[in-house]
Amino acid sequence: MKTLNFIVTVLASLIIATGASAANLNASNGIAAGKALVSLYTQYKADGKIDLTNTANISNIVSLINNIKGLTSKSTSSNTPADFVKSLISGSDNLVSKSNSSSVLSALGSIANLDASSIAKSAASSAASSLAGKLFGSSNTSSSSSSSANSQTAATAVSALTSLFSTLKK
């Protein structure tokens, strides 16, 4: 039942990600990105890693990516709309601050162009394989280039966020 719940949550994230358009880097996107970031950070601190089997983490990564579209790895607090930066700081409960905002924006910019739906698909695929293994007593080891690309996208997001979180303190 827990795995089925996970699949449903991931599929809902996938639907949201598919329908999302590029963010405008405005105040509402900053708040949403900040909230997703602090939730991911809090769970990262509790688990010691970013666990992609946690449905809340998947939803927060998808939300984060959908709300930072427009950032690049060259983004800083001086070349990003001030209302977005201010709201990112506020939404993150000051995990992001004026002093670290440029490095956070640059790190977030490195994942801004990732396909959020790929991350959700990767998590759903893993959950479905796990469920099938539990139901039928076997493991499905077949993979396609599509699922491999989805897994690589998820790994890229996890790597970038893990690096970022190792520099933040709350």
DSSP file with accessible surface (Angstrom, degrees, kcal/mol):
  #  RESIDUE AA STRUCTURE BP1 BP2  ACC     N-H-->O    O-->H-N    N-H-->O    O-->H-N    TCO  KAPPA ALPHA  PHI   PSI    X-CA   Y-CA   Z-CA
    1    1 A M     >        0   0  184      0, 0.0     4,-2.5     0, 0.0     5,-0.2   0.000 360.0 360.0 360.0 -39.5    0.0    0.0    0.0
    2    2 A K  H  >  +     0   0  185      2,-0.2     4,-2.0     1,-0.2     5,-0.1   0.906 360.0  48.1 -63.0 -41.0    2.8    2.3    0.8
    3    3 A T  H  > S+     0   0   21      2,-0.2     4,-2.5     1,-0.2    -1,-0.2   0.901 110.6  51.1 -67.4 -39.5    4.4    1.7   -2.6
    4    4 A L  H  > S+     0   0   87      1,-0.2     4,-2.4     2,-0.2    -2,-0.2   0.922 109.3  50.6 -63.6 -41.2    1.1    2.3   -4.3
    5    5 A N  H  X S+     0   0  105     -4,-2.5     4,-2.3     1,-0.2    -1,-0.2   0.899 109.5  52.0 -61.0 -40.8    0.7    5.6   -2.4
    6    6 A F  H  X S+     0   0   23     -4,-2.0     4,-2.6     2,-0.2     5,-0.2   0.931 108.8  49.4 -60.6 -47.2    4.2    6.5   -3.6
    7    7 A I  H  X S+     0   0   27     -4,-2.5     4,-2.7     1,-0.2     5,-0.2   0.921 110.6  50.1 -61.2 -43.6    3.4    5.8   -7.2
    8    8 A V  H  X S+     0   0   83     -4,-2.4     4,-2.3     1,-0.2    -1,-0.2   0.931 111.9  48.0 -61.7 -43.6    0.2    7.9   -7.0
    9    9 A T  H  X S+     0   0   39     -4,-2.3     4,-2.2     2,-0.2    -2,-0.2   0.919 112.7  48.1 -64.0 -43.5    2.1   10.8   -5.5
   10   10 A V  H  X S+     0   0    0     -4,-2.6     4,-2.5     2,-0.2    -2,-0.2   0.916 110.6  51.3 -64.7 -41.9    4.8   10.6   -8.1
   11   11 A L  H  X S+     0   0   77     -4,-2.7     4,-2.4    -5,-0.2    -1,-0.2   0.902 108.6  51.6 -63.6 -37.5    2.3   10.5  -10.9
   12   12 A A  H  X S+     0   0   48     -4,-2.3     4,-2.4     2,-0.2    -1,-0.2   0.923 110.0  49.5 -63.5 -41.2    0.6   13.5   -9.5
   13   13 A S  H  X S+     0   0    6     -4,-2.2     4,-2.9     1,-0.2    -2,-0.2   0.890 109.1  53.2 -62.0 -39.9    3.9   15.3   -9.5
   14   14 A L  H  X S+     0   0   29     -4,-2.5     4,-2.6     2,-0.2    -2,-0.2   0.919 108.1  49.1 -62.4 -43.3    4.5   14.2  -13.0
   15   15 A I  H  X S+     0   0  126     -4,-2.4     4,-1.9     2,-0.2    -2,-0.2   0.931 113.0  47.5 -63.2 -42.2    1.2   15.7  -14.1
   16   16 A I  H  X S+     0   0  111     -4,-2.4     4,-0.9     1,-0.2    -2,-0.2   0.932 113.1  48.7 -63.3 -44.9    2.0   18.9  -12.4
   17   17 A A  H  < S+     0   0   11     -4,-2.9     3,-0.5     1,-0.2    -2,-0.2   0.892 109.9  51.7 -64.3 -38.6    5.5   19.0  -13.9
   18   18 A T  H  < S+     0   0  100     -4,-2.6    -1,-0.2     1,-0.2    -2,-0.2   0.894 113.5  43.8 -67.2 -36.2    4.1   18.3  -17.4
   19   19 A G  H  < S+     0   0   69     -4,-1.9    -1,-0.2    -5,-0.2    -2,-0.2   0.560  91.5 106.1 -86.4  -7.2    1.6   21.1  -17.2
   20   20 A A     <  -     0   0   44     -4,-0.9     2,-0.2    -3,-0.5     3,-0.1  -0.476  55.7-152.8 -78.5 140.6    4.0   23.7  -15.7
   21   21 A S        -     0   0  100     -2,-0.2    48,-0.1     1,-0.1    -2,-0.0  -0.565  40.5 -66.5-101.4 173.7    5.3   26.5  -17.8
   22   22 A A        -     0   0   68     -2,-0.2    -1,-0.1     1,-0.1    45,-0.1  -0.299  56.7-114.3 -62.0 138.9    8.5   28.4  -17.3
   23   23 A A        -     0   0   14     43,-0.3    -1,-0.1     1,-0.1    44,-0.1  -0.367   9.5-142.9 -71.3 154.5    8.7   30.4  -14.1
   24   24 A N        -     0   0  129     -2,-0.1    -1,-0.1    43,-0.0    60,-0.1   0.350  37.3-118.7 -97.9   4.5    8.9   34.2  -14.4
   25   25 A L        +     0   0   20     44,-0.2    59,-0.4    42,-0.2     2,-0.2   0.949  65.8 144.1  53.5  52.4   11.3   34.5  -11.4
   26   26 A N     >  -     0   0   48     57,-0.1     4,-2.2    58,-0.1     5,-0.2  -0.473  67.6 -84.0-108.9-175.4    8.8   36.6   -9.5
   27   27 A A  H  > S+     0   0   35      1,-0.2     4,-2.5     2,-0.2     5,-0.2   0.896 125.8  50.7 -60.7 -42.5    7.9   36.8   -5.8
   28   28 A S  H  > S+     0   0   79      1,-0.2     4,-2.3     2,-0.2    -1,-0.2   0.895 111.3  48.5 -67.4 -35.7    5.5   33.8   -5.9
   29   29 A N  H  > S+     0   0   20      2,-0.2     4,-2.7     1,-0.2    -1,-0.2   0.884 110.4  52.8 -67.7 -36.8    8.1   31.6   -7.6
   30   30 A G  H  X S+     0   0    0     -4,-2.2     4,-2.6     2,-0.2    -2,-0.2   0.924 110.2  46.7 -63.3 -44.5   10.7   32.7   -5.1
   31   31 A I  H  X S+     0   0   65     -4,-2.5     4,-2.6     2,-0.2     5,-0.2   0.945 114.5  46.8 -63.4 -47.0    8.4   31.8   -2.1
   32   32 A A  H  X S+     0   0   30     -4,-2.3     4,-2.3     1,-0.2    -2,-0.2   0.914 113.9  47.9 -62.6 -43.0    7.6   28.4   -3.6
   33   33 A A  H  X S+     0   0    0     -4,-2.7     4,-2.7    34,-0.2    -1,-0.2   0.917 112.1  50.3 -63.7 -42.2   11.2   27.7   -4.5
   34   34 A G  H  X S+     0   0    0     -4,-2.6     4,-2.7    -5,-0.2     5,-0.2   0.916 110.7  48.6 -62.6 -42.4   12.3   28.7   -1.0
   35   35 A K  H  X S+     0   0  124     -4,-2.6     4,-2.1     2,-0.2    -1,-0.2   0.913 113.3  46.9 -65.3 -42.6    9.7   26.5    0.7
   36   36 A A  H  X S+     0   0    2     -4,-2.3     4,-2.5    -5,-0.2    -2,-0.2   0.922 112.9  50.7 -64.2 -40.9   10.7   23.5   -1.5
   37   37 A L  H  X S+     0   0    0     -4,-2.7     4,-2.7     1,-0.2    -2,-0.2   0.934 111.0  46.1 -64.1 -46.6   14.3   24.2   -0.8
   38   38 A V  H  X S+     0   0   12     -4,-2.7     4,-2.7     1,-0.2    -1,-0.2   0.888 112.5  51.6 -67.2 -34.7   13.9   24.4    3.0
   39   39 A S  H  X S+     0   0   52     -4,-2.1     4,-2.2    -5,-0.2    -1,-0.2   0.930 112.4  45.6 -65.1 -44.4   11.8   21.2    3.0
   40   40 A L  H  X S+     0   0    1     -4,-2.5     4,-2.6     2,-0.2    -2,-0.2   0.918 113.8  49.6 -63.1 -42.4   14.4   19.3    1.0
   41   41 A Y  H  X S+     0   0    8     -4,-2.7     4,-2.7     2,-0.2    -2,-0.2   0.920 109.8  50.5 -63.3 -44.7   17.2   20.7    3.3
   42   42 A T  H  X S+     0   0   83     -4,-2.7     4,-1.8     1,-0.2    -1,-0.2   0.922 114.1  44.1 -60.8 -44.2   15.3   19.7    6.5
   43   43 A Q  H  X S+     0   0   59     -4,-2.2     4,-2.8     2,-0.2     6,-0.3   0.884 111.1  55.1 -69.5 -36.5   14.8   16.1    5.2
   44   44 A Y  H  X S+     0   0   35     -4,-2.6     4,-2.6     1,-0.2     5,-0.4   0.924 108.6  48.2 -60.1 -44.2   18.4   16.0    3.9
   45   45 A K  H  < S+     0   0  127     -4,-2.7    -1,-0.2     1,-0.2    -2,-0.2   0.890 113.9  47.0 -64.6 -38.1   19.6   16.8    7.4
   46   46 A A  H  < S+     0   0   76     -4,-1.8    -2,-0.2    -5,-0.2    -1,-0.2   0.896 124.0  31.1 -70.1 -40.5   17.3   14.2    9.0
   47   47 A D  H  < S-     0   0   66     -4,-2.8    -2,-0.2     2,-0.3    -1,-0.2   0.641  97.3-128.5 -92.4 -21.5   18.3   11.4    6.5
   48   48 A G  S  < S+     0   0   59     -4,-2.6     2,-0.3    -5,-0.3    -3,-0.2   0.556  85.9  42.3  80.5   6.6   21.9   12.4    5.7
   49   49 A K  S    S-     0   0  119     -5,-0.4     2,-0.8    -6,-0.3    -2,-0.3  -0.965  96.4 -90.5-165.8 169.1   21.0   12.2    2.0
   50   50 A I        -     0   0   12     -2,-0.3     2,-0.8    -3,-0.1    -6,-0.1  -0.879  43.9-154.5 -94.2 109.7   18.4   13.1   -0.5
   51   51 A D    >   -     0   0   38     -2,-0.8     3,-1.5     1,-0.1     6,-0.2  -0.781  13.1-166.9 -92.7 110.4   16.2   10.1   -0.6
   52   52 A L  T 3  S+     0   0   48     -2,-0.8    -1,-0.1     1,-0.3     6,-0.0   0.425  85.3  68.1 -79.9   4.5   14.4    9.7   -3.9
   53   53 A T  T 3  S+     0   0  101     73,-0.0     2,-0.7     4,-0.0    -1,-0.3   0.524  79.9  92.9 -93.0  -6.1   12.1    7.0   -2.4
   54   54 A N    <>  -     0   0   35     -3,-1.5     4,-1.8     1,-0.2     3,-0.4  -0.780  69.4-152.7 -87.7 116.1   10.5    9.8   -0.2
   55   55 A T  H  > S+     0   0   42     -2,-0.7     4,-2.5     1,-0.2     5,-0.2   0.839  94.2  57.2 -61.1 -33.5    7.5   11.1   -2.0
   56   56 A A  H  > S+     0   0   46      1,-0.2     4,-2.6     2,-0.2    -1,-0.2   0.902 105.6  51.2 -65.1 -38.3    7.8   14.5   -0.3
   57   57 A N  H  > S+     0   0    2     -3,-0.4     4,-2.6    -6,-0.2     5,-0.2   0.919 109.9  49.1 -63.3 -43.7   11.4   14.8   -1.7
   58   58 A I  H  X S+     0   0    1     -4,-1.8     4,-2.5     2,-0.2     5,-0.2   0.952 113.0  47.0 -60.4 -48.9   10.2   14.1   -5.2
   59   59 A S  H  X S+     0   0   40     -4,-2.5     4,-2.6     1,-0.2    -2,-0.2   0.902 113.3  49.2 -60.5 -40.6    7.4   16.6   -5.0
   60   60 A N  H  X S+     0   0   35     -4,-2.6     4,-2.8     2,-0.2    -1,-0.2   0.881 110.6  49.3 -69.7 -36.9    9.8   19.2   -3.6
   61   61 A I  H  X S+     0   0    1     -4,-2.6     4,-2.8     2,-0.2     5,-0.2   0.936 112.7  47.8 -65.5 -44.3   12.4   18.7   -6.3
   62   62 A V  H  X S+     0   0    4     -4,-2.5     4,-2.5    -5,-0.2    -2,-0.2   0.944 114.3  46.7 -61.2 -45.5    9.7   19.0   -9.0
   63   63 A S  H  X S+     0   0   39     -4,-2.6     4,-1.5    -5,-0.2    -2,-0.2   0.924 112.3  50.6 -61.8 -45.3    8.4   22.1   -7.3
   64   64 A L  H >X S+     0   0    0     -4,-2.8     4,-0.7     2,-0.2     3,-0.6   0.959 112.3  45.4 -58.8 -51.4   11.8   23.6   -7.0
   65   65 A I  H >< S+     0   0    0     -4,-2.8     3,-0.9     1,-0.2     4,-0.4   0.908 111.9  52.2 -62.1 -40.9   12.8   23.0  -10.6
   66   66 A N  H 3< S+     0   0   20     -4,-2.5     3,-0.3    -5,-0.2   -43,-0.3   0.783 112.0  47.2 -66.8 -24.1    9.5   24.3  -11.9
   67   67 A N  H << S+     0   0   27     -4,-1.5    -1,-0.2    -3,-0.6   -34,-0.2   0.471 108.5  52.5 -98.8  -0.8    9.9   27.5   -9.8
   68   68 A I    X<  +     0   0    0     -3,-0.9     3,-2.4    -4,-0.7    -1,-0.2   0.275  69.7 136.6-115.5   9.4   13.5   28.3  -10.8
   69   69 A K  T 3   +     0   0   36     -4,-0.4   -44,-0.2    -3,-0.3     3,-0.1  -0.349  66.8  41.4 -56.3 130.9   13.2   28.2  -14.5
   70   70 A G  T 3  S+     0   0   54      1,-0.5    -1,-0.3    39,-0.1     2,-0.2   0.089  87.8 112.0 112.4 -20.5   15.1   31.2  -15.9
   71   71 A L    <   -     0   0    1     -3,-2.4    -1,-0.5    37,-0.1     2,-0.3  -0.506  46.8-167.5 -78.0 154.9   18.0   30.9  -13.5
   72   72 A T    >   -     0   0   69     -2,-0.2     3,-2.2    -3,-0.1    37,-0.4  -0.858  41.0 -98.5-131.9 172.2   21.4   29.9  -14.9
   73   73 A S  T 3  S+     0   0   70     36,-0.5    37,-0.1     1,-0.3    36,-0.1   0.653 125.5  56.8 -67.6 -10.9   24.7   28.8  -13.4
   74   74 A K  T 3  S+     0   0  166     35,-0.1    -1,-0.3    31,-0.1    32,-0.1   0.316  80.4 125.5 -98.9   6.8   25.8   32.4  -13.8
   75   75 A S    <   +     0   0    8     -3,-2.2     2,-0.3    30,-0.3    31,-0.2  -0.429  32.3 169.8 -68.8 138.3   22.8   33.7  -11.8
   76   76 A T    >   -     0   0   40     29,-0.2     3,-0.6    -2,-0.1     4,-0.5  -0.874  50.7 -98.2-136.6 173.4   23.7   36.0   -8.8
   77   77 A S  T 3  S+     0   0   48     -2,-0.3     3,-0.3     1,-0.2     8,-0.1   0.785 122.3  54.5 -67.7 -22.1   21.7   38.2   -6.5
   78   78 A S  T 3  S+     0   0  109      1,-0.2    -1,-0.2     3,-0.0     4,-0.1   0.738 113.2  38.6 -85.2 -20.4   22.7   41.2   -8.7
   79   79 A N  S <  S+     0   0   97     -3,-0.6    -1,-0.2    -5,-0.1    -2,-0.2   0.229 102.9  81.3-113.2  15.3   21.4   39.8  -12.0
   80   80 A T  S    S-     0   0   10     -4,-0.5     5,-0.1    -3,-0.3   -55,-0.0  -0.935  98.3 -86.5-116.4 141.3   18.3   38.1  -10.7
   81   81 A P     >  -     0   0   58      0, 0.0     4,-2.0     0, 0.0     3,-0.5  -0.202  35.1-134.5 -49.8 131.0   15.0   40.0  -10.1
   82   82 A A  H  > S+     0   0   79      1,-0.2     4,-2.9     2,-0.2     5,-0.2   0.841 102.9  56.1 -59.9 -36.9   15.1   41.4   -6.5
   83   83 A D  H  > S+     0   0   80      1,-0.2     4,-2.0     2,-0.2    -1,-0.2   0.872 107.6  49.7 -67.7 -31.8   11.6   40.3   -5.7
   84   84 A F  H  > S+     0   0    0     -3,-0.5     4,-2.5   -59,-0.4    -2,-0.2   0.950 113.4  45.5 -67.1 -47.3   12.5   36.7   -6.5
   85   85 A V  H  X S+     0   0   14     -4,-2.0     4,-2.4     2,-0.2    -2,-0.2   0.940 113.6  48.8 -62.3 -46.8   15.6   36.8   -4.4
   86   86 A K  H  X S+     0   0  160     -4,-2.9     4,-2.3     1,-0.2    -1,-0.2   0.917 114.7  45.4 -60.4 -42.0   13.8   38.5   -1.5
   87   87 A S  H  X S+     0   0   15     -4,-2.0     4,-3.4    -5,-0.2    -1,-0.2   0.846 108.9  55.8 -72.2 -33.5   11.0   35.9   -1.7
   88   88 A L  H  X S+     0   0    0     -4,-2.5     4,-1.6     2,-0.2     8,-0.3   0.928 110.0  46.9 -62.4 -42.8   13.4   33.0   -2.0
   89   89 A I  H  <>S+     0   0   22     -4,-2.4     5,-2.4     2,-0.2     7,-0.3   0.953 116.7  43.4 -62.9 -48.4   15.1   34.2    1.3
   90   90 A S  H ><5S+     0   0   78     -4,-2.3     3,-1.7     1,-0.2    -2,-0.2   0.931 113.3  50.5 -63.8 -47.7   11.7   34.6    3.0
   91   91 A G  H 3<5S+     0   0    5     -4,-3.4    -1,-0.2     1,-0.3    -2,-0.2   0.785 107.6  54.7 -63.8 -26.6   10.3   31.3    1.7
   92   92 A S  T ><5S-     0   0    0     -4,-1.6     3,-1.5    -5,-0.2    -1,-0.3   0.308 113.2-116.7 -90.1   9.7   13.3   29.4    2.8
   93   93 A D  T < 5S-     0   0   97     -3,-1.7    -3,-0.2     1,-0.3    -2,-0.1   0.898  74.8 -55.3  54.4  39.4   13.0   30.7    6.4
   94   94 A N  T 3 <S+     0   0  116     -5,-2.4    -1,-0.3    -6,-0.2    -4,-0.1   0.627 106.5 125.5  67.2  17.9   16.3   32.4    5.9
   95   95 A L  S <  S+     0   0    3     -3,-1.5     2,-0.4    -6,-0.3    74,-0.3   0.914  79.3  50.5 -62.2 -43.1   18.2   29.2    4.9
   96   96 A V  S    S+     0   0    0     -7,-0.3     2,-0.3    -8,-0.3    -2,-0.1  -0.816  85.8 179.4 -89.2 134.5   19.0   31.4    1.9
   97   97 A S     >  -     0   0   33     -2,-0.4     4,-1.4     1,-0.1     3,-0.2  -0.793  45.0 -99.3-128.7 173.1   20.4   34.7    3.1
   98   98 A K  T  4 S+     0   0  183     -2,-0.3     4,-0.4     1,-0.2     3,-0.2   0.898 122.5  52.4 -58.8 -39.1   21.7   37.9    1.5
   99   99 A S  T  4 S+     0   0  117      1,-0.2    -1,-0.2     2,-0.1     4,-0.2   0.808 120.9  29.3 -72.3 -28.2   25.3   36.7    2.1
  100  100 A N  T  > S+     0   0   33     -3,-0.2     4,-2.3     1,-0.1    -1,-0.2   0.434  91.4  99.8-108.7   2.7   24.8   33.2    0.5
  101  101 A S  H  X S+     0   0    2     -4,-1.4     4,-3.0    -3,-0.2     5,-0.2   0.866  79.4  53.4 -61.6 -37.6   22.1   34.1   -2.1
  102  102 A S  H  > S+     0   0   44     -4,-0.4     4,-2.2     1,-0.2    -1,-0.2   0.933 111.9  44.1 -65.2 -42.5   24.5   34.4   -5.1
  103  103 A S  H  > S+     0   0   67      2,-0.2     4,-2.3    -4,-0.2    -1,-0.2   0.887 115.0  49.7 -69.3 -35.5   26.0   30.9   -4.5
  104  104 A V  H  X S+     0   0    0     -4,-2.3     4,-3.0     2,-0.2     5,-0.3   0.941 110.8  49.3 -66.1 -44.8   22.6   29.4   -3.9
  105  105 A L  H  X S+     0   0    0     -4,-3.0     4,-2.5     1,-0.2   -30,-0.3   0.904 111.4  49.5 -61.8 -40.1   21.2   31.0   -7.1
  106  106 A S  H  X S+     0   0   44     -4,-2.2     4,-1.3    -5,-0.2    -1,-0.2   0.934 112.6  47.0 -64.2 -44.6   24.2   29.7   -9.1
  107  107 A A  H  < S+     0   0   26     -4,-2.3     4,-0.4     1,-0.2     3,-0.4   0.923 114.2  46.9 -63.4 -44.0   23.7   26.2   -7.7
  108  108 A L  H >X S+     0   0    0     -4,-3.0     3,-1.5     1,-0.2     4,-0.9   0.876 106.2  59.9 -65.2 -36.0   20.0   26.3   -8.4
  109  109 A G  H 3< S+     0   0    4     -4,-2.5   -36,-0.5   -37,-0.4     4,-0.5   0.820  94.7  64.2 -60.9 -28.9   20.7   27.7  -11.9
  110  110 A S  T 3< S+     0   0   66     -4,-1.3    -1,-0.3    -3,-0.4    -2,-0.2   0.699 113.7  32.1 -70.3 -16.8   22.7   24.5  -12.6
  111  111 A I  T X4 S+     0   0    1     -3,-1.5     3,-1.9    -4,-0.4    -1,-0.2   0.417  90.7  98.2-114.9  -1.1   19.5   22.4  -12.2
  112  112 A A  T 3< S+     0   0    0     -4,-0.9    -2,-0.1    -3,-0.4   -44,-0.1   0.788  85.2  48.2 -61.2 -28.7   16.9   24.9  -13.5
  113  113 A N  T 3  S+     0   0  131     -4,-0.5    -1,-0.3   -44,-0.1     2,-0.1   0.352  83.9 117.7 -97.0   7.8   16.8   23.4  -17.0
  114  114 A L  S <  S-     0   0   29     -3,-1.9     2,-0.9     1,-0.1     3,-0.1  -0.411  76.4-108.5 -69.1 152.4   16.4   19.8  -15.8
  115  115 A D    >>  -     0   0   78      1,-0.2     4,-1.2    -2,-0.1     3,-0.8  -0.731  27.2-163.7 -84.9 104.3   13.3   18.1  -16.9
  116  116 A A  H 3> S+     0   0    2     -2,-0.9     4,-2.0     1,-0.3     3,-0.2   0.845  88.3  59.5 -59.2 -33.4   11.2   17.8  -13.7
  117  117 A S  H 3> S+     0   0   12      1,-0.2     4,-2.7     2,-0.2    -1,-0.3   0.842  99.0  58.4 -67.2 -28.8    9.0   15.2  -15.3
  118  118 A S  H <> S+     0   0   12     -3,-0.8     4,-2.4     2,-0.2    -1,-0.2   0.883 105.2  49.7 -65.3 -37.8   12.0   13.0  -15.9
  119  119 A I  H  X S+     0   0    1     -4,-1.2     4,-2.3    -3,-0.2    -2,-0.2   0.934 112.4  46.6 -66.4 -43.9   12.7   13.0  -12.2
  120  120 A A  H  X S+     0   0    0     -4,-2.0     4,-2.6     1,-0.2    -2,-0.2   0.912 112.6  50.5 -64.3 -40.3    9.1   12.1  -11.4
  121  121 A K  H  X S+     0   0   90     -4,-2.7     4,-2.8     2,-0.2    -1,-0.2   0.903 109.1  51.7 -64.4 -40.7    9.2    9.4  -14.1
  122  122 A S  H  X S+     0   0   11     -4,-2.4     4,-2.4     2,-0.2    -2,-0.2   0.931 112.1  45.4 -61.6 -45.2   12.4    7.9  -12.7
  123  123 A A  H  X S+     0   0    6     -4,-2.3     4,-2.5     2,-0.2    -2,-0.2   0.914 114.0  49.0 -65.6 -41.2   10.9    7.7   -9.2
  124  124 A A  H  X S+     0   0   14     -4,-2.6     4,-2.8     2,-0.2    -2,-0.2   0.915 111.2  50.1 -65.1 -40.5    7.7    6.2  -10.5
  125  125 A S  H  X S+     0   0   53     -4,-2.8     4,-2.5     2,-0.2     5,-0.2   0.926 111.5  47.8 -64.3 -43.3    9.6    3.6  -12.5
  126  126 A S  H  X S+     0   0   71     -4,-2.4     4,-2.3     1,-0.2    -1,-0.2   0.917 113.4  48.0 -63.2 -42.4   11.7    2.7   -9.5
  127  127 A A  H  X S+     0   0    7     -4,-2.5     4,-2.7     2,-0.2    -2,-0.2   0.907 111.2  50.3 -66.0 -40.4    8.6    2.4   -7.3
  128  128 A A  H  X S+     0   0   46     -4,-2.8     4,-2.8     2,-0.2    -2,-0.2   0.917 111.3  48.4 -65.2 -41.3    6.7    0.3   -9.9
  129  129 A S  H  X S+     0   0   40     -4,-2.5     4,-2.4     2,-0.2    11,-0.3   0.913 112.4  49.1 -63.9 -41.4    9.7   -2.1  -10.3
  130  130 A S  H  X S+     0   0   56     -4,-2.3     4,-2.2    -5,-0.2    -2,-0.2   0.919 111.9  48.3 -63.6 -44.4    9.9   -2.4   -6.5
  131  131 A L  H  X S+     0   0   43     -4,-2.7     4,-2.7     2,-0.2     5,-0.2   0.929 111.4  49.9 -62.8 -43.4    6.2   -3.1   -6.2
  132  132 A A  H  X S+     0   0   34     -4,-2.8     4,-2.9     1,-0.2     6,-0.4   0.906 109.8  51.7 -62.5 -40.9    6.3   -5.7   -9.0
  133  133 A G  H  X>S+     0   0   16     -4,-2.4     4,-1.3     1,-0.2     5,-0.6   0.906 112.3  45.7 -61.9 -40.5    9.2   -7.3   -7.3
  134  134 A K  H  <5S+     0   0  143     -4,-2.2    -2,-0.2     2,-0.2    -1,-0.2   0.892 116.9  44.5 -69.4 -39.5    7.3   -7.5   -4.0
  135  135 A L  H  <5S+     0   0  116     -4,-2.7    -2,-0.2     1,-0.2    -1,-0.2   0.881 127.4  26.9 -72.3 -40.0    4.1   -8.7   -5.7
  136  136 A F  H  <5S-     0   0  157     -4,-2.9    -2,-0.2     2,-0.3    -1,-0.2   0.369 102.2-119.5-108.9   2.0    5.7  -11.4   -7.9
  137  137 A G  T  <5S+     0   0   72     -4,-1.3     2,-0.3     1,-0.2    -3,-0.2   0.795  80.7  93.1  68.8  25.2    8.9  -12.2   -5.9
  138  138 A S      < -     0   0   75     -5,-0.6     2,-0.4    -6,-0.4    -2,-0.3  -0.936  69.0-124.0-140.1 167.6   11.2  -11.1   -8.6
  139  139 A S        -     0   0   94     -2,-0.3     2,-0.8    -3,-0.1    -9,-0.1  -0.940  16.4-134.9-117.1 140.7   13.1   -8.0   -9.6
  140  140 A N        +     0   0   91     -2,-0.4    -7,-0.1   -11,-0.3    -8,-0.0  -0.824  27.2 171.5 -93.4 110.1   12.8   -6.4  -13.0
  141  141 A T        +     0   0  126     -2,-0.8     2,-0.1     2,-0.0    -1,-0.1   0.385  38.7 114.2-101.9   2.8   16.4   -5.6  -14.1
  142  142 A S        -     0   0   88      1,-0.0     2,-0.3     0, 0.0    -2,-0.0  -0.476  42.8-178.3 -73.8 145.4   15.5   -4.5  -17.6
  143  143 A S        -     0   0   99     -2,-0.1     2,-0.3     4,-0.0    -2,-0.0  -0.988  15.3-148.9-142.2 154.5   16.1   -0.9  -18.4
  144  144 A S     >  -     0   0   65     -2,-0.3     4,-2.2     1,-0.1     5,-0.2  -0.734  33.9-108.6-115.9 168.0   15.6    1.3  -21.4
  145  145 A S  H  > S+     0   0  107     -2,-0.3     4,-2.4     1,-0.2     5,-0.2   0.862 119.6  57.3 -65.6 -29.8   17.6    4.4  -22.6
  146  146 A S  H  > S+     0   0   70      2,-0.2     4,-2.4     1,-0.2    -1,-0.2   0.939 108.5  43.2 -64.8 -47.9   14.6    6.5  -21.5
  147  147 A S  H  > S+     0   0   27      1,-0.2     4,-2.4     2,-0.2    -1,-0.2   0.856 112.9  54.3 -69.2 -30.1   14.6    5.2  -17.9
  148  148 A S  H  X S+     0   0   71     -4,-2.2     4,-2.2     2,-0.2    -2,-0.2   0.918 109.3  47.1 -66.5 -41.7   18.4    5.6  -17.9
  149  149 A A  H  X S+     0   0   53     -4,-2.4     4,-2.2     2,-0.2    -2,-0.2   0.902 111.8  51.0 -65.7 -40.1   18.1    9.2  -19.0
  150  150 A N  H  X S+     0   0   16     -4,-2.4     4,-2.2     1,-0.2    -2,-0.2   0.918 110.6  49.0 -62.3 -42.2   15.4    9.8  -16.4
  151  151 A S  H  X S+     0   0   56     -4,-2.4     4,-2.6     1,-0.2    -1,-0.2   0.881 109.5  52.3 -64.2 -38.5   17.7    8.3  -13.7
  152  152 A Q  H  X S+     0   0  121     -4,-2.2     4,-2.3     2,-0.2    -1,-0.2   0.900 108.0  51.4 -65.7 -38.8   20.6   10.5  -14.9
  153  153 A T  H  X S+     0   0   26     -4,-2.2     4,-2.2     2,-0.2    -2,-0.2   0.934 111.5  47.1 -62.6 -44.7   18.4   13.6  -14.6
  154  154 A A  H  X S+     0   0    3     -4,-2.2     4,-2.6     1,-0.2    -2,-0.2   0.920 111.4  51.3 -63.0 -42.1   17.5   12.6  -11.0
  155  155 A A  H  X S+     0   0   48     -4,-2.6     4,-2.6     1,-0.2    -1,-0.2   0.880 108.0  52.7 -64.2 -37.2   21.1   11.9  -10.2
  156  156 A T  H  X S+     0   0   51     -4,-2.3     4,-2.4     2,-0.2    -1,-0.2   0.929 111.1  46.3 -63.2 -45.4   22.1   15.3  -11.5
  157  157 A A  H  X S+     0   0    0     -4,-2.2     4,-2.6     2,-0.2     5,-0.2   0.933 113.7  48.2 -63.3 -45.3   19.5   17.1   -9.3
  158  158 A V  H  X S+     0   0   30     -4,-2.6     4,-2.7     1,-0.2     5,-0.2   0.925 112.1  49.5 -62.8 -43.5   20.5   15.0   -6.2
  159  159 A S  H  X S+     0   0   73     -4,-2.6     4,-2.3    -5,-0.2    -1,-0.2   0.937 113.0  45.7 -62.2 -47.2   24.2   15.7   -6.8
  160  160 A A  H  X S+     0   0   21     -4,-2.4     4,-2.2     1,-0.2    -2,-0.2   0.918 115.9  45.9 -64.3 -42.7   23.7   19.5   -7.2
  161  161 A L  H  X S+     0   0    2     -4,-2.6     4,-3.2    -5,-0.2     5,-0.2   0.894 110.7  52.8 -69.8 -37.7   21.4   19.8   -4.2
  162  162 A T  H  X S+     0   0   47     -4,-2.7     4,-1.7    -5,-0.2    -1,-0.2   0.928 110.5  48.1 -62.5 -43.5   23.7   17.6   -2.0
  163  163 A S  H  X S+     0   0   71     -4,-2.3     4,-0.5    -5,-0.2    -2,-0.2   0.921 114.0  47.1 -61.2 -43.9   26.6   19.9   -2.9
  164  164 A L  H >X S+     0   0    8     -4,-2.2     3,-1.7     1,-0.2     4,-0.7   0.947 110.6  51.2 -62.8 -47.6   24.5   23.0   -2.1
  165  165 A F  H >< S+     0   0    0     -4,-3.2     3,-0.6     1,-0.3    -1,-0.2   0.796  99.8  63.6 -64.5 -28.4   23.2   21.6    1.2
  166  166 A S  H 3< S+     0   0   80     -4,-1.7    -1,-0.3     1,-0.2    -2,-0.2   0.723 106.5  45.9 -68.4 -16.7   26.7   20.8    2.4
  167  167 A T  H << S+     0   0   88     -3,-1.7     2,-0.2    -4,-0.5    -1,-0.2   0.576  99.4  85.3 -98.6 -12.5   27.5   24.5    2.3
  168  168 A L    <<  -     0   0    5     -4,-0.7     2,-0.4    -3,-0.6   -72,-0.1  -0.635  56.0-164.5 -94.5 151.9   24.3   25.7    4.0
  169  169 A K              0   0  177    -74,-0.3    -3,-0.0    -2,-0.2    -2,-0.0  -0.999 360.0 360.0-135.6 133.5   23.7   26.0    7.7
  170  170 A K              0   0  141     -2,-0.4   -75,-0.1  -128,-0.0   -76,-0.1  -0.996 360.0 360.0-135.4 360.0   20.4   26.4    9.5
